[in-house]
Amino acid sequence: MRRKLLGLLGFGTGVFAGSVLYRRSNGRRRDRVDVYFDDGSMVSFVEGSPEAEKLLRVARGVLGTGTP
Amino acid sequence: MDAAQALADLTEISSQIESAVLFDEQGAVLGSTLADRGAAEALAQGAAELLEEAAAFRSSEAAVTQLEASTHEGSVFVVRDGARRIAATTGASPTVGLVFYDLKSALRGTAEAPPAKPKPKPQPRPRKKKEPVDEA
């Protein structure tokens, strides 16, 4: 009986941990812009920053026109 | 390779690319996968604006070579090589490295062949000095 209970508890913990990991990896990803420069450097502007908002507005416009 | 051929190869190789446009530094469209000329020009204009805006955020002299704008609706890629640029749109969550690689290959494919180097002229052989005849 106790063994069965422990097994169930282990299974439940596994399911919970799996769902947390799944939500973390597939959860809401933020829009962003990655810019690469000729000196080898890269800057990433994440949604919410003024730079990203400016670039993402243009990008959304481009995506609207780029529909074949 | 001309622009149309390079773009045709690009869309054949990369199934992730939904539309692509090749343009120059003035924003003039050199080729596009879009049937509508107006849409191709708008895509080129938007891509040029992205490059310009992104460069403005950098204080140093470094130039933008490529960028990716990722949104939930899809992604916009822009790659620059000299005076030529290529922009492409994809769906959400594309394989970024692969798309950049394919775009760079397409851009390289359209680059004009370098002018042939003139064949160097063969150097004339130095003449042998005549040895003075010993008259003794």
N, CA and C atoms of all chains as a GROMACS GRO file, in nm:
protein
  612
    1MET      N    1   0.083  -0.121   0.000
    1MET     CA    2   0.000   0.000   0.000
    1MET      C    3   0.088   0.126   0.000
    2ARG      N    4   0.185   0.124   0.090
    2ARG     CA    5   0.275   0.239   0.105
    2ARG      C    6   0.360   0.257  -0.021
    3ARG      N    7   0.399   0.145  -0.076
    3ARG     CA    8   0.481   0.145  -0.198
    3ARG      C    9   0.403   0.207  -0.315
    4LYS      N   10   0.275   0.169  -0.319
    4LYS     CA   11   0.187   0.219  -0.424
    4LYS      C   12   0.170   0.371  -0.411
    5LEU      N   13   0.156   0.414  -0.287
    5LEU     CA   14   0.138   0.557  -0.258
    5LEU      C   15   0.262   0.638  -0.299
    6LEU      N   16   0.376   0.579  -0.267
    6LEU     CA   17   0.504   0.644  -0.304
    6LEU      C   18   0.520   0.654  -0.455
    7GLY      N   19   0.478   0.549  -0.520
    7GLY     CA   20   0.484   0.546  -0.668
    7GLY      C   21   0.395   0.653  -0.728
    8LEU      N   22   0.275   0.664  -0.673
    8LEU     CA   23   0.180   0.766  -0.720
    8LEU      C   24   0.234   0.907  -0.698
    9LEU      N   25   0.294   0.924  -0.579
    9LEU     CA   26   0.352   1.055  -0.544
    9LEU      C   27   0.465   1.091  -0.640
   10GLY      N   28   0.548   0.992  -0.669
   10GLY     CA   29   0.660   1.012  -0.763
   10GLY      C   30   0.609   1.047  -0.902
   11PHE      N   31   0.505   0.976  -0.944
   11PHE     CA   32   0.446   1.002  -1.076
   11PHE      C   33   0.389   1.144  -1.083
   12GLY      N   34   0.318   1.183  -0.976
   12GLY     CA   35   0.258   1.318  -0.970
   12GLY      C   36   0.365   1.426  -0.975
   13THR      N   37   0.474   1.404  -0.900
   13THR     CA   38   0.584   1.501  -0.898
   13THR      C   39   0.646   1.514  -1.038
   14GLY      N   40   0.662   1.400  -1.104
   14GLY     CA   41   0.719   1.399  -1.240
   14GLY      C   42   0.633   1.476  -1.337
   15VAL      N   43   0.501   1.453  -1.329
   15VAL     CA   44   0.407   1.522  -1.419
   15VAL      C   45   0.414   1.673  -1.394
   16PHE      N   46   0.419   1.712  -1.268
   16PHE     CA   47   0.423   1.855  -1.232
   16PHE      C   48   0.551   1.920  -1.285
   17ALA      N   49   0.664   1.852  -1.260
   17ALA     CA   50   0.794   1.906  -1.306
   17ALA      C   51   0.796   1.918  -1.458
   18GLY      N   52   0.741   1.815  -1.524
   18GLY     CA   53   0.736   1.817  -1.671
   18GLY      C   54   0.652   1.932  -1.723
   19SER      N   55   0.538   1.956  -1.659
   19SER     CA   56   0.450   2.064  -1.706
   19SER      C   57   0.515   2.201  -1.685
   20VAL      N   58   0.589   2.214  -1.574
   20VAL     CA   59   0.659   2.341  -1.548
   20VAL      C   60   0.764   2.364  -1.657
   21LEU      N   61   0.841   2.262  -1.686
   21LEU     CA   62   0.945   2.272  -1.789
   21LEU      C   63   0.885   2.303  -1.925
   22TYR      N   64   0.774   2.238  -1.956
   22TYR     CA   65   0.708   2.258  -2.085
   22TYR      C   66   0.659   2.403  -2.098
   23ARG      N   67   0.597   2.450  -1.989
   23ARG     CA   68   0.545   2.588  -1.993
   23ARG      C   69   0.658   2.689  -2.004
   24ARG      N   70   0.770   2.658  -1.939
   24ARG     CA   71   0.885   2.748  -1.945
   24ARG      C   72   0.942   2.758  -2.086
   25SER      N   73   0.952   2.643  -2.150
   25SER     CA   74   1.012   2.644  -2.284
   25SER      C   75   0.916   2.692  -2.392
   26ASN      N   76   0.788   2.666  -2.376
   26ASN     CA   77   0.692   2.705  -2.479
   26ASN      C   78   0.600   2.819  -2.436
   27GLY      N   79   0.634   2.878  -2.326
   27GLY     CA   80   0.551   2.988  -2.275
   27GLY      C   81   0.561   3.110  -2.365
   28ARG      N   82   0.503   3.218  -2.327
   28ARG     CA   83   0.500   3.338  -2.408
   28ARG      C   84   0.641   3.391  -2.430
   29ARG      N   85   0.687   3.384  -2.554
   29ARG     CA   86   0.820   3.436  -2.584
   29ARG      C   87   0.806   3.581  -2.622
   30ARG      N   88   0.899   3.660  -2.577
   30ARG     CA   89   0.889   3.804  -2.604
   30ARG      C   90   0.945   3.836  -2.742
   31ASP      N   91   0.881   3.932  -2.805
   31ASP     CA   92   0.930   3.978  -2.934
   31ASP      C   93   1.065   4.048  -2.912
   32ARG      N   94   1.153   4.035  -3.010
   32ARG     CA   95   1.285   4.096  -2.993
   32ARG      C   96   1.350   4.120  -3.130
   33VAL      N   97   1.452   4.202  -3.127
   33VAL     CA   98   1.527   4.231  -3.249
   33VAL      C   99   1.675   4.208  -3.219
   34ASP      N  100   1.739   4.121  -3.296
   34ASP     CA  101   1.882   4.095  -3.281
   34ASP      C  102   1.955   4.164  -3.395
   35VAL      N  103   2.049   4.249  -3.359
   35VAL     CA  104   2.123   4.326  -3.460
   35VAL      C  105   2.270   4.286  -3.455
   36TYR      N  106   2.325   4.251  -3.571
   36TYR     CA  107   2.465   4.207  -3.580
   36TYR      C  108   2.545   4.313  -3.655
   37PHE      N  109   2.664   4.345  -3.601
   37PHE     CA  110   2.748   4.450  -3.660
   37PHE      C  111   2.873   4.390  -3.724
   38ASP      N  112   2.935   4.471  -3.812
   38ASP     CA  113   3.052   4.419  -3.885
   38ASP      C  114   3.177   4.403  -3.799
   39ASP      N  115   3.174   4.453  -3.676
   39ASP     CA  116   3.289   4.431  -3.587
   39ASP      C  117   3.271   4.302  -3.506
   40GLY      N  118   3.167   4.227  -3.538
   40GLY     CA  119   3.144   4.098  -3.472
   40GLY      C  120   3.052   4.105  -3.351
   41SER      N  121   3.012   4.225  -3.312
   41SER     CA  122   2.926   4.238  -3.195
   41SER      C  123   2.778   4.221  -3.231
   42MET      N  124   2.697   4.194  -3.130
   42MET     CA  125   2.554   4.174  -3.151
   42MET      C  126   2.477   4.238  -3.035
   43VAL      N  127   2.368   4.303  -3.069
   43VAL     CA  128   2.283   4.366  -2.967
   43VAL      C  129   2.143   4.308  -2.982
   44SER      N  130   2.084   4.274  -2.869
   44SER     CA  131   1.947   4.222  -2.872
   44SER      C  132   1.855   4.321  -2.800
   45PHE      N  133   1.756   4.371  -2.873
   45PHE     CA  134   1.659   4.463  -2.813
   45PHE      C  135   1.531   4.384  -2.784
   46VAL      N  136   1.494   4.377  -2.658
   46VAL     CA  137   1.377   4.297  -2.620
   46VAL      C  138   1.254   4.386  -2.607
   47GLU      N  139   1.140   4.330  -2.643
   47GLU     CA  140   1.010   4.398  -2.636
   47GLU      C  141   0.997   4.473  -2.503
   48GLY      N  142   0.957   4.595  -2.511
   48GLY     CA  143   0.942   4.676  -2.391
   48GLY      C  144   1.041   4.791  -2.388
   49SER      N  145   1.158   4.770  -2.451
   49SER     CA  146   1.258   4.878  -2.456
   49SER      C  147   1.220   4.973  -2.570
   50PRO      N  148   1.253   5.100  -2.558
   50PRO     CA  149   1.216   5.196  -2.664
   50PRO      C  150   1.275   5.161  -2.800
   51GLU      N  151   1.399   5.107  -2.800
   51GLU     CA  152   1.465   5.069  -2.927
   51GLU      C  153   1.387   4.957  -2.995
   52ALA      N  154   1.351   4.856  -2.913
   52ALA     CA  155   1.278   4.742  -2.969
   52ALA      C  156   1.142   4.784  -3.022
   53GLU      N  157   1.074   4.869  -2.950
   53GLU     CA  158   0.940   4.912  -2.992
   53GLU      C  159   0.945   4.979  -3.129
   54LYS      N  160   1.049   5.062  -3.146
   54LYS     CA  161   1.066   5.134  -3.273
   54LYS      C  162   1.090   5.035  -3.389
   55LEU      N  163   1.181   4.940  -3.364
   55LEU     CA  164   1.216   4.843  -3.469
   55LEU      C  165   1.104   4.742  -3.492
   56LEU      N  166   1.037   4.700  -3.385
   56LEU     CA  167   0.930   4.601  -3.399
   56LEU      C  168   0.809   4.658  -3.473
   57ARG      N  169   0.787   4.787  -3.456
   57ARG     CA  170   0.676   4.852  -3.528
   57ARG      C  171   0.701   4.843  -3.679
   58VAL      N  172   0.826   4.870  -3.718
   58VAL     CA  173   0.862   4.860  -3.861
   58VAL      C  174   0.852   4.714  -3.907
   59ALA      N  175   0.903   4.622  -3.824
   59ALA     CA  176   0.902   4.480  -3.859
   59ALA      C  177   0.760   4.427  -3.877
   60ARG      N  178   0.669   4.469  -3.791
   60ARG     CA  179   0.529   4.424  -3.803
   60ARG      C  180   0.467   4.475  -3.932
   61GLY      N  181   0.507   4.596  -3.968
   61GLY     CA  182   0.459   4.653  -4.095
   61GLY      C  183   0.512   4.573  -4.213
   62VAL      N  184   0.641   4.533  -4.203
   62VAL     CA  185   0.704   4.453  -4.309
   62VAL      C  186   0.634   4.318  -4.320
   63LEU      N  187   0.603   4.255  -4.207
   63LEU     CA  188   0.536   4.124  -4.208
   63LEU      C  189   0.399   4.134  -4.272
   64GLY      N  190   0.335   4.248  -4.255
   64GLY     CA  191   0.204   4.270  -4.316
   64GLY      C  192   0.212   4.277  -4.466
   65THR      N  193   0.320   4.339  -4.516
   65THR     CA  194   0.334   4.354  -4.662
   65THR      C  195   0.396   4.231  -4.726
   66GLY      N  196   0.473   4.156  -4.645
   66GLY     CA  197   0.547   4.041  -4.699
   66GLY      C  198   0.464   3.916  -4.718
   67THR      N  199   0.333   3.925  -4.701
   67THR     CA  200   0.248   3.807  -4.721
   67THR      C  201   0.231   3.782  -4.870
   68PRO      N  202   0.276   3.664  -4.918
   68PRO     CA  203   0.267   3.639  -5.063
   68PRO      C  204   0.122   3.625  -5.113
   69MET      N  205   2.504   3.477  -6.156
   69MET     CA  206   2.365   3.438  -6.138
   69MET      C  207   2.279   3.564  -6.123
   70ASP      N  208   2.165   3.569  -6.192
   70ASP     CA  209   2.082   3.688  -6.178
   70ASP      C  210   1.993   3.678  -6.055
   71ALA      N  211   1.929   3.793  -6.020
   71ALA     CA  212   1.850   3.802  -5.897
   71ALA      C  213   1.733   3.703  -5.895
   72ALA      N  214   1.665   3.691  -6.008
   72ALA     CA  215   1.549   3.602  -6.015
   72ALA      C  216   1.588   3.457  -5.990
   73GLN      N  217   1.701   3.417  -6.048
   73GLN     CA  218   1.749   3.280  -6.031
   73GLN      C  219   1.790   3.255  -5.886
   74ALA      N  220   1.859   3.353  -5.827
   74ALA     CA  221   1.905   3.339  -5.688
   74ALA      C  222   1.785   3.328  -5.593
   75LEU      N  223   1.682   3.406  -5.618
   75LEU     CA  224   1.563   3.403  -5.532
   75LEU      C  225   1.485   3.273  -5.552
   76ALA      N  226   1.482   3.226  -5.675
   76ALA     CA  227   1.413   3.098  -5.703
   76ALA      C  228   1.484   2.984  -5.630
   77ASP      N  229   1.618   2.986  -5.633
   77ASP     CA  230   1.696   2.885  -5.562
   77ASP      C  231   1.674   2.895  -5.412
   78LEU      N  232   1.667   3.019  -5.364
   78LEU     CA  233   1.650   3.042  -5.220
   78LEU      C  234   1.518   2.983  -5.169
   79THR      N  235   1.410   3.010  -5.238
   79THR     CA  236   1.279   2.960  -5.193
   79THR      C  237   1.269   2.808  -5.211
   80GLU      N  238   1.349   2.755  -5.304
   80GLU     CA  239   1.349   2.610  -5.323
   80GLU      C  240   1.425   2.542  -5.210
   81ILE      N  241   1.536   2.605  -5.170
   81ILE     CA  242   1.620   2.547  -5.064
   81ILE      C  243   1.553   2.564  -4.927
   82SER      N  244   1.506   2.685  -4.899
   82SER     CA  245   1.453   2.714  -4.766
   82SER      C  246   1.301   2.721  -4.767
   83SER      N  247   1.240   2.620  -4.707
   83SER     CA  248   1.094   2.616  -4.701
   83SER      C  249   1.039   2.713  -4.596
   84GLN      N  250   1.130   2.763  -4.510
   84GLN     CA  251   1.085   2.853  -4.403
   84GLN      C  252   1.060   2.995  -4.454
   85ILE      N  253   1.127   3.029  -4.564
   85ILE     CA  254   1.115   3.165  -4.617
   85ILE      C  255   0.983   3.180  -4.694
   86GLU      N  256   0.904   3.276  -4.649
   86GLU     CA  257   0.773   3.298  -4.712
   86GLU      C  258   0.784   3.397  -4.828
   87SER      N  259   0.864   3.501  -4.808
   87SER     CA  260   0.885   3.598  -4.915
   87SER      C  261   1.024   3.658  -4.901
   88ALA      N  262   1.080   3.700  -5.011
   88ALA     CA  263   1.215   3.758  -5.008
   88ALA      C  264   1.227   3.865  -5.116
   89VAL      N  265   1.308   3.962  -5.087
   89VAL     CA  266   1.330   4.069  -5.184
   89VAL      C  267   1.477   4.109  -5.183
   90LEU      N  268   1.530   4.130  -5.301
   90LEU     CA  269   1.669   4.172  -5.317
   90LEU      C  270   1.666   4.319  -5.358
   91PHE      N  271   1.743   4.400  -5.290
   91PHE     CA  272   1.740   4.544  -5.322
   91PHE      C  273   1.877   4.606  -5.302
   92ASP      N  274   1.893   4.728  -5.355
   92ASP     CA  275   2.023   4.794  -5.342
   92ASP      C  276   2.018   4.900  -5.232
   93GLU      N  277   2.130   4.973  -5.217
   93GLU     CA  278   2.138   5.069  -5.106
   93GLU      C  279   2.042   5.187  -5.119
   94GLN      N  280   1.993   5.210  -5.242
   94GLN     CA  281   1.892   5.316  -5.261
   94GLN      C  282   1.750   5.265  -5.236
   95GLY      N  283   1.739   5.136  -5.214
   95GLY     CA  284   1.607   5.075  -5.189
   95GLY      C  285   1.539   5.028  -5.316
   96ALA      N  286   1.609   5.031  -5.428
   96ALA     CA  287   1.552   4.986  -5.555
   96ALA      C  288   1.546   4.833  -5.558
   97VAL      N  289   1.430   4.780  -5.591
   97VAL     CA  290   1.410   4.635  -5.593
   97VAL      C  291   1.481   4.574  -5.714
   98LEU      N  292   1.567   4.474  -5.688
   98LEU     CA  293   1.640   4.406  -5.795
   98LEU      C  294   1.574   4.274  -5.831
   99GLY      N  295   1.496   4.222  -5.737
   99GLY     CA  296   1.425   4.097  -5.759
   99GLY      C  297   1.341   4.065  -5.638
  100SER      N  298   1.236   3.988  -5.659
  100SER     CA  299   1.147   3.957  -5.548
  100SER      C  300   1.070   3.829  -5.574
  101THR      N  301   1.029   3.764  -5.465
  101THR     CA  302   0.945   3.644  -5.479
  101THR      C  303   0.798   3.684  -5.478
  102LEU      N  304   0.772   3.810  -5.448
  102LEU     CA  305   0.633   3.858  -5.441
  102LEU      C  306   0.584   3.897  -5.581
  103ALA      N  307   0.464   3.856  -5.609
  103ALA     CA  308   0.408   3.887  -5.741
  103ALA      C  309   0.373   4.035  -5.753
  104ASP      N  310   0.332   4.093  -5.642
  104ASP     CA  311   0.292   4.233  -5.642
  104ASP      C  312   0.415   4.324  -5.627
  105ARG      N  313   0.437   4.408  -5.727
  105ARG     CA  314   0.553   4.498  -5.727
  105ARG      C  315   0.548   4.597  -5.609
  106GLY      N  316   0.428   4.644  -5.579
  106GLY     CA  317   0.410   4.738  -5.469
  106GLY      C  318   0.447   4.676  -5.335
  107ALA      N  319   0.408   4.550  -5.316
  107ALA     CA  320   0.439   4.479  -5.191
  107ALA      C  321   0.590   4.458  -5.180
  108ALA      N  322   0.655   4.427  -5.293
  108ALA     CA  323   0.800   4.406  -5.293
  108ALA      C  324   0.872   4.536  -5.256
  109GLU      N  325   0.822   4.647  -5.310
  109GLU     CA  326   0.885   4.776  -5.279
  109GLU      C  327   0.864   4.814  -5.132
  110ALA      N  328   0.746   4.782  -5.081
  110ALA     CA  329   0.717   4.811  -4.940
  110ALA      C  330   0.805   4.726  -4.848
  111LEU      N  331   0.827   4.602  -4.888
  111LEU     CA  332   0.913   4.512  -4.810
  111LEU      C  333   1.058   4.562  -4.810
  112ALA      N  334   1.105   4.604  -4.926
  112ALA     CA  335   1.241   4.658  -4.939
  112ALA      C  336   1.256   4.786  -4.858
  113GLN      N  337   1.155   4.870  -4.866
  113GLN     CA  338   1.158   4.998  -4.793
  113GLN      C  339   1.160   4.975  -4.642
  114GLY      N  340   1.077   4.882  -4.597
  114GLY     CA  341   1.071   4.849  -4.453
  114GLY      C  342   1.202   4.791  -4.405
  115ALA      N  343   1.261   4.703  -4.487
  115ALA     CA  344   1.388   4.640  -4.451
  115ALA      C  345   1.500   4.744  -4.444
  116ALA      N  346   1.500   4.837  -4.540
  116ALA     CA  347   1.601   4.944  -4.541
  116ALA      C  348   1.585   5.032  -4.416
  117GLU      N  349   1.460   5.055  -4.379
  117GLU     CA  350   1.431   5.136  -4.260
  117GLU      C  351   1.481   5.065  -4.134
  118LEU      N  352   1.463   4.933  -4.131
  118LEU     CA  353   1.510   4.854  -4.016
  118LEU      C  354   1.662   4.867  -4.001
  119LEU      N  355   1.733   4.855  -4.114
  119LEU     CA  356   1.880   4.867  -4.111
  119LEU      C  357   1.922   5.005  -4.062
  120GLU      N  358   1.854   5.105  -4.113
  120GLU     CA  359   1.887   5.244  -4.079
  120GLU      C  360   1.860   5.273  -3.931
  121GLU      N  361   1.743   5.231  -3.885
  121GLU     CA  362   1.704   5.255  -3.744
  121GLU      C  363   1.797   5.180  -3.649
  122ALA      N  364   1.832   5.056  -3.686
  122ALA     CA  365   1.918   4.974  -3.600
  122ALA      C  366   2.058   5.036  -3.590
  123ALA      N  367   2.107   5.090  -3.702
  123ALA     CA  368   2.240   5.152  -3.704
  123ALA      C  369   2.242   5.278  -3.618
  124ALA      N  370   2.128   5.346  -3.609
  124ALA     CA  371   2.120   5.470  -3.532
  124ALA      C  372   2.135   5.447  -3.382
  125PHE      N  373   2.109   5.324  -3.337
  125PHE     CA  374   2.120   5.294  -3.194
  125PHE      C  375   2.263   5.269  -3.150
  126ARG      N  376   2.353   5.264  -3.247
  126ARG     CA  377   2.494   5.236  -3.217
  126ARG      C  378   2.574   5.365  -3.232
  127SER      N  379   2.651   5.399  -3.130
  127SER     CA  380   2.727   5.523  -3.136
  127SER      C  381   2.856   5.507  -3.216
  128SER      N  382   2.911   5.385  -3.218
  128SER     CA  383   3.039   5.365  -3.288
  128SER      C  384   3.019   5.358  -3.439
  129GLU      N  385   3.129   5.340  -3.509
  129GLU     CA  386   3.128   5.339  -3.656
  129GLU      C  387   3.080   5.207  -3.714
  130ALA      N  388   3.067   5.105  -3.629
  130ALA     CA  389   3.032   4.971  -3.678
  130ALA      C  390   2.901   4.973  -3.756
  131ALA      N  391   2.902   4.904  -3.870
  131ALA     CA  392   2.784   4.900  -3.956
  131ALA      C  393   2.703   4.773  -3.931
  132VAL      N  394   2.575   4.782  -3.953
  132VAL     CA  395   2.487   4.666  -3.935
  132VAL      C  396   2.506   4.573  -4.055
  133THR      N  397   2.535   4.447  -4.028
  133THR     CA  398   2.552   4.350  -4.137
  133THR      C  399   2.428   4.263  -4.153
  134GLN      N  400   2.361   4.235  -4.043
  134GLN     CA  401   2.240   4.154  -4.052
  134GLN      C  402   2.154   4.177  -3.928
  135LEU      N  403   2.025   4.153  -3.943
  135LEU     CA  404   1.936   4.164  -3.826
  135LEU      C  405   1.819   4.070  -3.841
  136GLU      N  406   1.762   4.037  -3.726
  136GLU     CA  407   1.643   3.954  -3.723
  136GLU      C  408   1.545   4.016  -3.626
  137ALA      N  409   1.425   4.045  -3.674
  137ALA     CA  410   1.319   4.094  -3.587
  137ALA      C  411   1.220   3.979  -3.569
  138SER      N  412   1.209   3.934  -3.446
  138SER     CA  413   1.125   3.817  -3.418
  138SER      C  414   0.997   3.859  -3.346
  139THR      N  415   0.883   3.828  -3.405
  139THR     CA  416   0.754   3.859  -3.342
  139THR      C  417   0.670   3.731  -3.337
  140HIS      N  418   0.555   3.739  -3.276
  140HIS     CA  419   0.468   3.621  -3.268
  140HIS      C  420   0.407   3.586  -3.403
  141GLU      N  421   0.397   3.688  -3.489
  141GLU     CA  422   0.337   3.664  -3.621
  141GLU      C  423   0.439   3.602  -3.718
  142GLY      N  424   0.565   3.630  -3.693
  142GLY     CA  425   0.670   3.581  -3.782
  142GLY      C  426   0.798   3.660  -3.760
  143SER      N  427   0.896   3.634  -3.845
  143SER     CA  428   1.024   3.704  -3.832
  143SER      C  429   1.061   3.774  -3.962
  144VAL      N  430   1.138   3.882  -3.946
  144VAL     CA  431   1.190   3.955  -4.061
  144VAL      C  432   1.343   3.945  -4.053
  145PHE      N  433   1.404   3.906  -4.162
  145PHE     CA  434   1.550   3.896  -4.169
  145PHE      C  435   1.600   3.995  -4.273
  146VAL      N  436   1.709   4.062  -4.241
  146VAL     CA  437   1.773   4.151  -4.339
  146VAL      C  438   1.924   4.124  -4.334
  147VAL      N  439   1.983   4.103  -4.449
  147VAL     CA  440   2.127   4.080  -4.459
  147VAL      C  441   2.185   4.178  -4.559
  148ARG      N  442   2.299   4.234  -4.522
  148ARG     CA  443   2.364   4.333  -4.608
  148ARG      C  444   2.502   4.283  -4.649
  149ASP      N  445   2.535   4.302  -4.777
  149ASP     CA  446   2.668   4.267  -4.824
  149ASP      C  447   2.708   4.373  -4.926
  150GLY      N  448   2.786   4.469  -4.882
  150GLY     CA  449   2.823   4.580  -4.969
  150GLY      C  450   2.700   4.663  -5.003
  151ALA      N  451   2.680   4.685  -5.132
  151ALA     CA  452   2.566   4.767  -5.174
  151ALA      C  453   2.437   4.686  -5.185
  152ARG      N  454   2.450   4.555  -5.184
  152ARG     CA  455   2.332   4.470  -5.201
  152ARG      C  456   2.275   4.427  -5.067
  153ARG      N  457   2.143   4.417  -5.063
  153ARG     CA  458   2.074   4.373  -4.942
  153ARG      C  459   1.968   4.272  -4.979
  154ILE      N  460   1.938   4.186  -4.884
  154ILE     CA  461   1.829   4.091  -4.906
  154ILE      C  462   1.745   4.087  -4.778
  155ALA      N  463   1.614   4.087  -4.796
  155ALA     CA  464   1.523   4.080  -4.682
  155ALA      C  465   1.429   3.963  -4.705
  156ALA      N  466   1.391   3.899  -4.595
  156ALA     CA  467   1.299   3.786  -4.607
  156ALA      C  468   1.207   3.781  -4.487
  157THR      N  469   1.089   3.727  -4.508
  157THR     CA  470   0.995   3.705  -4.397
  157THR      C  471   0.975   3.555  -4.381
  158THR      N  472   0.957   3.514  -4.257
  158THR     CA  473   0.931   3.373  -4.227
  158THR      C  474   0.814   3.365  -4.129
  159GLY      N  475   0.772   3.244  -4.100
  159GLY     CA  476   0.671   3.225  -3.998
  159GLY      C  477   0.735   3.240  -3.860
  160ALA      N  478   0.657   3.213  -3.755
  160ALA     CA  479   0.710   3.225  -3.619
  160ALA      C  480   0.808   3.112  -3.590
  161SER      N  481   0.906   3.140  -3.507
  161SER     CA  482   1.010   3.046  -3.463
  161SER      C  483   1.084   2.975  -3.576
  162PRO      N  484   1.149   3.050  -3.663
  162PRO     CA  485   1.227   2.984  -3.769
  162PRO      C  486   1.363   2.938  -3.716
  163THR      N  487   1.434   2.861  -3.796
  163THR     CA  488   1.571   2.821  -3.761
  163THR      C  489   1.662   2.935  -3.806
  164VAL      N  490   1.693   3.022  -3.711
  164VAL     CA  491   1.759   3.149  -3.740
  164VAL      C  492   1.890   3.133  -3.819
  165GLY      N  493   1.978   3.048  -3.771
  165GLY     CA  494   2.109   3.028  -3.835
  165GLY      C  495   2.096   2.982  -3.979
  166LEU      N  496   2.002   2.894  -4.000
  166LEU     CA  497   1.981   2.837  -4.134
  166LEU      C  498   1.928   2.944  -4.230
  167VAL      N  499   1.835   3.026  -4.182
  167VAL     CA  500   1.779   3.132  -4.268
  167VAL      C  501   1.887   3.233  -4.303
  168PHE      N  502   1.968   3.272  -4.206
  168PHE     CA  503   2.077   3.366  -4.233
  168PHE      C  504   2.175   3.307  -4.335
  169TYR      N  505   2.206   3.180  -4.318
  169TYR     CA  506   2.300   3.113  -4.409
  169TYR      C  507   2.245   3.114  -4.552
  170ASP      N  508   2.118   3.080  -4.566
  170ASP     CA  509   2.057   3.074  -4.699
  170ASP      C  510   2.050   3.214  -4.763
  171LEU      N  511   2.022   3.313  -4.681
  171LEU     CA  512   2.015   3.451  -4.734
  171LEU      C  513   2.153   3.498  -4.780
  172LYS      N  514   2.254   3.467  -4.701
  172LYS     CA  515   2.391   3.508  -4.738
  172LYS      C  516   2.435   3.437  -4.866
  173SER      N  517   2.398   3.310  -4.878
  173SER     CA  518   2.434   3.235  -4.999
  173SER      C  519   2.367   3.296  -5.121
  174ALA      N  520   2.241   3.334  -5.105
  174ALA     CA  521   2.167   3.394  -5.217
  174ALA      C  522   2.230   3.528  -5.256
  175LEU      N  523   2.268   3.603  -5.155
  175LEU     CA  524   2.329   3.735  -5.179
  175LEU      C  525   2.464   3.721  -5.249
  176ARG      N  526   2.540   3.623  -5.204
  176ARG     CA  527   2.670   3.597  -5.267
  176ARG      C  528   2.652   3.552  -5.412
  177GLY      N  529   2.547   3.474  -5.433
  177GLY     CA  530   2.520   3.423  -5.567
  177GLY      C  531   2.489   3.532  -5.668
  178THR      N  532   2.432   3.641  -5.619
  178THR     CA  533   2.397   3.750  -5.710
  178THR      C  534   2.510   3.851  -5.728
  179ALA      N  535   2.612   3.838  -5.645
  179ALA     CA  536   2.724   3.932  -5.653
  179ALA      C  537   2.792   3.920  -5.790
  180GLU      N  538   2.827   4.033  -5.842
  180GLU     CA  539   2.891   4.033  -5.974
  180GLU      C  540   3.028   3.967  -5.966
  181ALA      N  541   3.059   3.896  -6.071
  181ALA     CA  542   3.189   3.829  -6.077
  181ALA      C  543   3.298   3.935  -6.083
  182PRO      N  544   3.407   3.918  -6.009
  182PRO     CA  545   3.514   4.017  -6.013
  182PRO      C  546   3.578   4.021  -6.151
  183PRO      N  547   3.621   4.139  -6.195
  183PRO     CA  548   3.683   4.148  -6.327
  183PRO      C  549   3.808   4.062  -6.335
  184ALA      N  550   3.823   3.999  -6.450
  184ALA     CA  551   3.938   3.908  -6.469
  184ALA      C  552   4.068   3.985  -6.462
  185LYS      N  553   4.163   3.928  -6.391
  185LYS     CA  554   4.293   3.994  -6.378
  185LYS      C  555   4.368   3.984  -6.510
  186PRO      N  556   4.431   4.093  -6.556
  186PRO     CA  557   4.508   4.083  -6.681
  186PRO      C  558   4.629   3.991  -6.661
  187LYS      N  559   4.653   3.911  -6.764
  187LYS     CA  560   4.766   3.818  -6.756
  187LYS      C  561   4.898   3.895  -6.752
  188PRO      N  562   4.981   3.865  -6.656
  188PRO     CA  563   5.108   3.939  -6.652
  188PRO      C  564   5.194   3.907  -6.774
  189LYS      N  565   5.252   4.013  -6.825
  189LYS     CA  566   5.338   3.995  -6.944
  189LYS      C  567   5.465   3.923  -6.904
  190PRO      N  568   5.508   3.831  -6.988
  190PRO     CA  569   5.634   3.763  -6.953
  190PRO      C  570   5.751   3.861  -6.959
  191GLN      N  571   5.831   3.853  -6.858
  191GLN     CA  572   5.946   3.942  -6.851
  191GLN      C  573   6.050   3.901  -6.956
  192PRO      N  574   6.104   3.996  -7.027
  192PRO     CA  575   6.210   3.958  -7.123
  192PRO      C  576   6.334   3.909  -7.050
  193ARG      N  577   6.391   3.807  -7.109
  193ARG     CA  578   6.511   3.750  -7.046
  193ARG      C  579   6.627   3.847  -7.056
  194PRO      N  580   6.701   3.860  -6.950
  194PRO     CA  581   6.819   3.950  -6.962
  194PRO      C  582   6.920   3.892  -7.062
  195ARG      N  583   6.965   3.982  -7.145
  195ARG     CA  584   7.062   3.937  -7.246
  195ARG      C  585   7.197   3.908  -7.184
  196LYS      N  586   7.253   3.805  -7.241
  196LYS     CA  587   7.386   3.771  -7.192
  196LYS      C  588   7.488   3.868  -7.252
  197LYS      N  589   7.572   3.916  -7.167
  197LYS     CA  590   7.675   4.007  -7.217
  197LYS      C  591   7.778   3.927  -7.296
  198LYS      N  592   7.810   3.988  -7.406
  198LYS     CA  593   7.914   3.921  -7.488
  198LYS      C  594   8.048   3.928  -7.418
  199GLU      N  595   8.109   3.813  -7.410
  199GLU     CA  596   8.239   3.814  -7.344
  199GLU      C  597   8.346   3.870  -7.439
  200PRO      N  598   8.429   3.957  -7.392
  200PRO     CA  599   8.531   4.013  -7.482
  200PRO      C  600   8.623   3.902  -7.533
  201VAL      N  601   8.645   3.908  -7.663
  201VAL     CA  602   8.731   3.805  -7.724
  201VAL      C  603   8.877   3.839  -7.693
  202ASP      N  604   8.936   3.735  -7.645
  202ASP     CA  605   9.076   3.754  -7.610
  202ASP      C  606   9.161   3.752  -7.738
  203GLU      N  607   9.223   3.865  -7.772
  203GLU     CA  608   9.297   3.872  -7.897
  203GLU      C  609   9.445   3.846  -7.881
  204ALA      N  610   9.482   3.804  -7.772
  204ALA     CA  611   9.623   3.783  -7.750
  204ALA      C  612   9.678   3.658  -7.817
   0.00000   0.00000   0.00000
